[in-house]
Amino acid sequence: MTLDFALLRGAIEEIPFGVATIRGDDITYANAALERTFGAPPGGLEQKQLASLFDDAQFTEIDRALREARAFD
């Protein structure tokens, strides 16, 4: 892990709302606030498919919004 990434990750941990990074359909990182939101233990959301956290209708809307806003993958 580079110093820049370590500093960014540290800053994301301090954000009081849920934040995740995804690659494709998998969660690669979720901060503690997001883990608490879903009742997951530390690291418990990593490597899960984003779709598994929502019902089908919710995920369809989330997926559409993410695809429209995604700057890179």
C-alpha positions as CSV (number, residue, x, y, z in Angstrom):
1,M,0.0,0.0,0.0
2,T,1.4,3.4,-1.0
3,L,1.5,6.3,1.4
4,D,-1.1,8.2,-0.6
5,F,-3.5,5.3,-0.6
6,A,-2.9,4.8,3.1
7,L,-3.8,8.4,3.8
8,L,-6.8,8.3,1.6
9,R,-8.0,5.1,3.3
10,G,-7.5,6.7,6.7
11,A,-9.5,9.7,5.7
12,I,-12.4,7.5,4.3
13,E,-12.5,5.7,7.7
14,E,-13.2,9.0,9.4
15,I,-16.2,9.8,7.2
16,P,-19.4,9.3,9.3
17,F,-21.4,7.8,6.4
18,G,-20.9,4.6,4.4
19,V,-18.3,4.5,1.6
20,A,-17.3,1.6,-0.5
21,T,-15.0,1.0,-3.5
22,I,-16.1,-1.5,-6.1
23,R,-14.4,-3.3,-8.9
24,G,-16.9,-4.7,-11.4
25,D,-19.6,-6.0,-9.1
26,D,-17.5,-6.8,-6.1
27,I,-16.9,-4.6,-3.0
28,T,-13.1,-4.2,-2.7
29,Y,-13.3,-2.0,0.4
30,A,-16.0,-0.7,2.8
31,N,-15.5,1.7,5.6
32,A,-16.6,1.0,9.2
33,A,-19.7,3.2,8.8
34,L,-21.0,1.1,5.9
35,E,-20.1,-2.1,7.8
36,R,-22.3,-0.9,10.7
37,T,-25.1,0.0,8.4
38,F,-25.3,-3.6,7.1
39,G,-24.4,-5.2,10.4
40,A,-21.2,-6.7,9.0
41,P,-18.0,-7.3,11.0
42,P,-14.8,-5.5,10.1
43,G,-13.9,-6.6,6.6
44,G,-17.2,-8.5,6.3
45,L,-18.4,-6.7,3.1
46,E,-15.1,-7.0,1.1
47,Q,-15.4,-9.4,-1.8
48,K,-19.2,-9.5,-1.6
49,Q,-21.2,-8.7,-4.6
50,L,-22.8,-5.3,-4.3
51,A,-26.1,-6.9,-5.5
52,S,-26.2,-9.1,-2.5
53,L,-26.8,-6.2,-0.2
54,F,-30.1,-5.0,-1.8
55,D,-33.3,-6.4,-3.2
56,D,-33.7,-6.7,-6.9
57,A,-35.6,-3.4,-7.5
58,Q,-33.2,-1.4,-5.3
59,F,-30.2,-2.9,-7.0
60,T,-31.5,-2.2,-10.5
61,E,-31.8,1.5,-9.6
62,I,-28.4,1.6,-7.9
63,D,-26.7,-0.2,-10.8
64,R,-28.2,2.2,-13.3
65,A,-27.1,5.2,-11.3
66,L,-23.5,3.8,-10.8
67,R,-23.2,3.0,-14.5
68,E,-24.2,6.6,-15.4
69,A,-21.9,8.2,-12.9
70,R,-18.9,5.9,-13.2
71,A,-15.7,7.7,-14.3
72,F,-13.5,4.6,-14.4
73,D,-13.6,0.9,-13.4
